[in-house]
């Protein structure tokens, strides 16, 4: 083999090897307003390249991580930060900083959660409203290793139908509902939080409030033990995470909740 071909073959091999050792999130803001996504790595996983950033309408950002990574991604709304990165958000705030730096999201917040498989292991992912809801979002696996993977998400604007006792109202003159709290967050009762004597799937059952979330978004977690219809598995190189997927002309040819992507 000629030296040039050896280098070319080596480059292809290294490119394949490096790509096989990484997974990518593409985060898109399809909302008609700015959002500030936040990221939080799970125990034992490295932080992503950024843990908090601004994303204007129509913008996308790619973040890369390693196989086996686990964590969550969400969007903050109504944020104001100074030049040092200090500030506050109406929903999803993470310690009053632009970079979350290990701080989780203050409820109510819609969450994308994932644990990537290592080697031939499957990815486990879900959309969760256990901590309440602030924005619609869609998660789409891309570049599958084989077989089919399901999209999941919550594309309904739950804020419009949120019960008054769960509403979080923004500080603007219009007094818009900017978030819908979970019953656990609102009432602090064990039966809603699946804690104490309700800390198992036999005693912690769907409530009136969790059913409201489930009817609006049947593929998302509505309470802690809502595993059967809310956790998905896949083996993919990349996940698209789209906030406000029904806004600004973003369209889906068929209902994504029934979609299998090949």
N, C-alpha and C positions, 0 to 999 in steps of 0.2 A: 504494500500500500504506500502511496506517495505521502510525503510529510504533510502537504496541504490537506489531503483527505483525512489523515490521522487527526489533525487539529480540528477539522470540521466535525468528524465523528465524535471527538472528545467534547466539543462544544455542545453538540446535540445531547450527548449523554448527561453532561453537567446540567444543562437546562432542564431536561426531564427530571433529573434527580432533585434539583432544587425546587422545582414546581411540585414534586411529589411530597416535599417536606413542608409545604405551606398551604394554608387555607385563606380565603379572601372574603371579606364582607364588602359589599358595595351599598353604601347608605345614601338614599336619595330623599331630598325634601320636595315633595309634590304639593305641600301645603301652600295656601295663598299668603303665607307670612313666614318670617324667619323662625327657625327652631335652633336649639342648641343640643345636639345629641351628647349623651354621656355613655361611658363604657365602664364596666366593672368586671375584673377578672375574678374567677372563683379561687378557692384555696388551692395553692400549688401551681397556679397558672400565671404566666408573666403578664404584665399589663400590656395593652395594645400601645401602638406608637403615640396615640393621643387618648386621653381619658375624658376629654371634653372640648368641644369646638363649636363654632358658629357655622350654620348652613342656611344660606339664603334660598328663596324660592327657586326651584329648578336646578339647584346645585347637587352634585354627587361627590362622595369621597370614598376611596378604596382604602381599607385597612387590612393588613396581612398578619396572620398569626400561625402558630405551629399546630400540628396534629395533637389531639389530646386536650386542646385548650377548652376551658369552660368559662362561662360568664354570661353577662347580660348587657343588652343595649337598649336605650330608651331615648326619648326626645323631651327636652325641657322647653317650656313656653313662657313668654312674657318676661324674658330675662333682661337685666341691665347690669353691665360690668364696667368697672373703671379700668384705667390703663394698667393697673397691677393685676387685673383678673379677679378682683373682689367684687361681689355683687349678690344679687338674689333673683330667683325665678318664681313665677306664679305657680308653676307645677314642675315636678321632677327635680327640684333643687338638690344639689349634692354638696352640702357643706359650705354654701355661699361662695363658691369659686368656679371660674370658667373650666379649669381642669379638675375633674372629680377626685383624682389622686387617691383612690381606694375608698371613697365615700359612696354609698349607695344612693338610690333615688328616694326622695321624700314622697310618700303617697299623697294623692292618687296619681299613679303612673302606669301606662300601658307598657308592658315589657316583652322584649324578645329574649329568650333564654336558650342556650345551646351548650351541649358538651360534644366536642368532636371526637370521633373514634380514632384510635391510634392503630396503625397497620391496616388490617382488614376489618377493624371494628366499625360498627355503625355509629352515625351521629344521632343524637337525641335532641330534639328541639321543640319549642312550643311558644305560643303567645299567651301571656298570663295577664289576667285582670284581678288576680288575688289581692294585689295592692291597689286596686281601683283602676280608673281609666282617665286618660287625658286626651289621647289622639288615636285616630284609626291608623292601623299599620298592616302591612302585608309582608310575609317572608316567602321568598321563592328560591328553592335550591337550583343551582346551575352546575353544569359540568359533572354529571353523575358518573360514577365508576361503572354503572350497569344497572339495569332495571329501571323502575319508576320511582319518583319521589313526589310527595304531595306538597302543594303550597298550603299555607295556613295563615291565619290572621284574623283581624277584626276590622271590617271596612265600614261598619255602621257608626254614625255619630251618636254615641250613647249620651253625650252631654245634653242633647235635645230632649231626651226622654227620662233624664235622671230624676228620681224622686227628690223632692225638696230637702228632705232630711239628709240626703247624701251629697247635695250640691256644694261645689266650691266655686265661689263667685269672684271674678276678677276685680281689680281695683279701678277699672276705667269707668267713665260716665255711664256707659251702657249697661253696666252690671251683668255682663255676660257670664254664663256658666262655663268655666274653663276646665273643670274636672269633676269626676263623679267618684266619690269615695266608696270603698268597700264597707259592708256592714260592720266588719271587724274594726276598721279604723274609726268608724262613726260612733259605735256603741260600746266598744271594748268588752264585749261579752264572750265567754268561752264558746258558746254554741255557734257564734259566727266566726270565731278565730280558730276553731278546731283545736282548742287547747284545754288543759285540765281534764275533766272527765270526758270531753269530746275530742280527745287527741288521737282518734283512730277512725277508720272509714266506716265502722259499724255504727258509731254514735254520732259522728258528724255527717249530717245529711244536707242536701241542698236546701237553702232557705228561700223565703219569698224574695229576698234581695238578690241572692246569687242567681236565681231563676231569671230575673230581669236581664242580667248580663248574658246568661246562657242563651236565652231566646234571641237576643240581638246578635250574638256572635257564637254560634254553636260549636265552632272548632277551637275556641280559646278557653283557657282555664277560668272558671268562675268562682271556685273555692278550692281549698287546699287539697282535697281528695278527688278532684275531678280529672283523674288520670285517663280513664278509658277512652274518652273522645277527644283528648286534648294534647297528648304526647305523640310525636311522629318520629320515625326513624328514616335514615337516608345515608348515603355515602357520596358526598359531593365535594367538589373543589371550592365552590363559591356559593354564597348566599346573598341574594338581593334583599335589602330591607327598605321598603318604601313607606314613608309616612304620608298620610292623606292620599291613598291610591286612587280615590274617586275624583280628585280635584284637578284643575288645570289641564283638562284634556287627556289625562292618563286613562286609558281604556283597556279593558280586558275583553277578549272576544267571547269568552264564556265565563260563567260564574267560577271564580278561582277556588271557591270552597269545594267544588266538585272536580277540580283539575288534577290530573296526573301529568307530570312533565317528563318527557322521554329524552 
